[in-house]
């Protein structure tokens, strides 16, 4: 394993040897100084095509087609170009040798004979772009760049390599190089490899786990699911382990060929569970064995179905796939994915239409939505009726000559449902030769498990909830039961009410009325109870992380539509007005209240009708009369806003809808006030387990129905109560006690920050922290990078600590901390928050007040009452440099924390680092000017360090320099600009064209004459400006770098 002191070069050398010696890649060389490096090395590709007996004409045409597909500009984005390149790689280039010839397919990769391809590796591949960049390692197949790897030393987090990959894909760098790239990777020797594809956000980069070939879903627990480093012979080398299992020739091309998808504008590749789930399914297909794929909620089950269907189509002769599902979202997703590869899905309109399509070979991919054939709805009774109606419709439509065409494979989604057995039996009788694969995202019930396995066959592959949490695919769920006691305050008064209101009724009528009363007591929450829950949620909205800052939102599950409406009415009288909505199956039509008016007051149906119409009318600002026709549009709109604008739609109130198949990463809290169990509960709680940025650590389940009887027990056993029908091992790790998990989270966060600051020497004052985290005189570039990583880790760790503290701040005693521990924790949080802010100032990492994370500040304001003297900076929207210039260094000294201000050395370094940062940030706007500013700063720093200048004089000179940095009104030497050089852009041209006034004027005029709207990044529009500038430069016979000059032009705001 690499030592901490190993530089990245040593890791890279070893990795290159691993590719050549172990994986069998050809070494192309170090491309650092090689000119014209490209993602399509046409000479290598032409040589490979020639070895395949492709004529020179077809070679040229195929390469031209590939290069054309890979080109960006003229409105072509990276995603579009990459998709077109992938199409050519996957399906070949269709070209003709000559006029009158038939088109041939020129294959750029031999997918059938992997070893027939030319696998090669190059390192330090310098690529020219708007700014030159150099990926560490590029993987080529037949001269086409398909993989990129950024390597970091063992002490630097792998996320830095991911950030580098993401930066490289920006327009300002080498975006065009990535138009052919299929896998984008980053790694180091301690964490191993993380992989994604183009434009994959950091949070979705994946870690590979290799399936244990000796493990099957039927294995006992002693057989590990995945290989470890040790039993795979890669002890202490996670990077090599990952590279071997992702980049070996067969796996690398298998992933690219069979596990890439372009899904609604996002390119995706597979997780390990999807890959090995499909590999297992292939074995079953070869043996024609039915079975079940159980991949937990949120782990990509839908895409697994898509990839498997595509593989069947291409590898099983005369195959057809029928997907039976009750999710419209899946139906739409499948259609989009297959449309992208020139295939289409046929959606059957009825049972009769399904029979008709099966009876003819026209469509290879069919999809039937069960809910189209029943009355629709969200509960199991509706599902069961839909299934019965679907089966009846099919049986009634069966012609005497029915003979299904093709080799049929039937996918049954949500096969955990009881009625799937009925559906399976009916379809099996209809299609006796078909192979059936059941898919489920929830565990099978004890009572159904044996039956389901009898119906569908054994498990093909499993990926359970605890595995997905461990992989970071979904979030852990924290559970809390809250008790709201309801008691009948006066049974005597109730009896008196009945006597008064039932005089004249028969005993039978009285009995029926009392039964109705009993039902209402059970089903309907009292107004006071609803108000208690509403107030509870409102308090959380003001105190809980993500809820209070609008980054996250919540769902409330009610037991009935009436209760949902009562709750909505209460929320509308609070600060959530306009940011809460009900989503149920109810439609406020005139038919829904027909015959309801009795003159005795508002009935339940009338109340629902009134609330719904008012809610929709208020949302759209229309009349209640118009609102009746907008119910479906309203649902779509509030769902979209809930997902995309959580701060504007903070709470959805539901009954049955949205508890399955609704993916909203922003959803963080699920409040349950409805009796639920088993599948319905499992799917419901998984609504809040989706990833959504670094500040979402958990999904939270707040239970008002005590579904697990945890209020009566000191130990939370989630296999009892609502999940009692599941096997223990099937739901292992699903829920964790909120307080105990939050305590552990806080302890871990504190330990992390304390450990990070442990090397700081005593007495650990501001200067000591600054010496450890910030660069000083004599610091080498390597040490600066190391300190930068330390600071980033500090900032992230302190932010995590503040979030963890905020989660439990009002419940520290209940979590088990004593008074002394509570005081120390509060002091530590305040201390480390102060350290973080001071280090940001001293290092120059701080920008201004506008960039403070609002979540962290609000959390500290809520839970820690800071005195005015503890305010870090109090100069509103002024940045630190602006404050120095506008009010002088004395104002800065008053504004910064006392522990920095009290030490002149700390003050000086804080100012210098911030001036330096501004110079670096502004350098592209006028390189010559800011290079001179940098030199002046270096001179001033040296004078201070040599004590050759008084401190007061130093402060005055640094103020003058800062003024020049942020407000360059004169040349670098201090002379005034000529009268015609009267804009920032002209000044930049003047400074960087050897102070040639006439030339700067002419270049400026040429740019203004030829620039068009949105010209930056548009190839044709940019070329017009480049040609115009080039003509002026030629006229003056000036020796200047045209590419650098155009980069300078692009940096000017006034040339927008």
Secondary structure by P-SEA (a helix, b strand, c coil): cccccccaaaaaaaaaaaaacccbbbbcccccccccccccaaaaaaaaaaaacccaaaaaaaaaaaaaaacccccccaaaaaaaaaaaaaccbbbbccccccccccccccccccccccccccccccccccbbbbbcbbbbccccccbbbbbbcccccaaaaaaaaaaaacccccccccccccccccccccccbbbbccccccccbbbbbbcccccccccccccccccccccccccccaaaaaaaacccaaaaaaaaaccccccccbbbbbcaaaaaaaaaaaaaaaacccbbbbbcccccaaaaaaaaaaaaaacccbbbbbbbbccaaaaaaaaaaaaaacbbbbbbccaaaaaaaaacccccbbbbcccccccccccaaaaaaaaaaaaaaaaaacccccccccbbbbbbccccccaaaaaaaaaaaacccbbbbbbbcccccccaaaaaaaacccccccccaaaaaaaccbbbbbbbbbbbbbccccaaaaaaaaaaacccccaaaaaaaaaaaaaaaaccccaaaaaaaaaaaaaaaacccccccccccbbbbbccaaaaaaaaaaaaaccccccccccccccccccccccccccccccaaaaaaaaaaaaaaaaacccccccccaaaaaaaaaaaaaacccccccbbbbccccccccccccccbbbbccccccaaaaaaaacccccccccccbbbbbbccccccccccccccccccccccccccccccccccaaaaaaaaaaaaaaaaaaaaccccccccaaaaaaaccccccccaaaaaaaaaaaaaaaaaaaaaaaaaaacccccccccccaaaaaaaaaaaaaaaaaaaaaaaaaccccccccccaaaaaaaaacccccccccccccccccaaaaaaaccaaaaaacccaaaaacaaaaaaaaaaaaaaaaaaaccccaaaaaaaaaaaaaaaaaaaaccccaaaaaaaaaaaaaaaacccccccccccccccccaaaaaaaaaacccaaaaaaaaaaaaacccccccccaaaaaaaaaaaaaaaaaacccccaaaaaaaaaaccccc
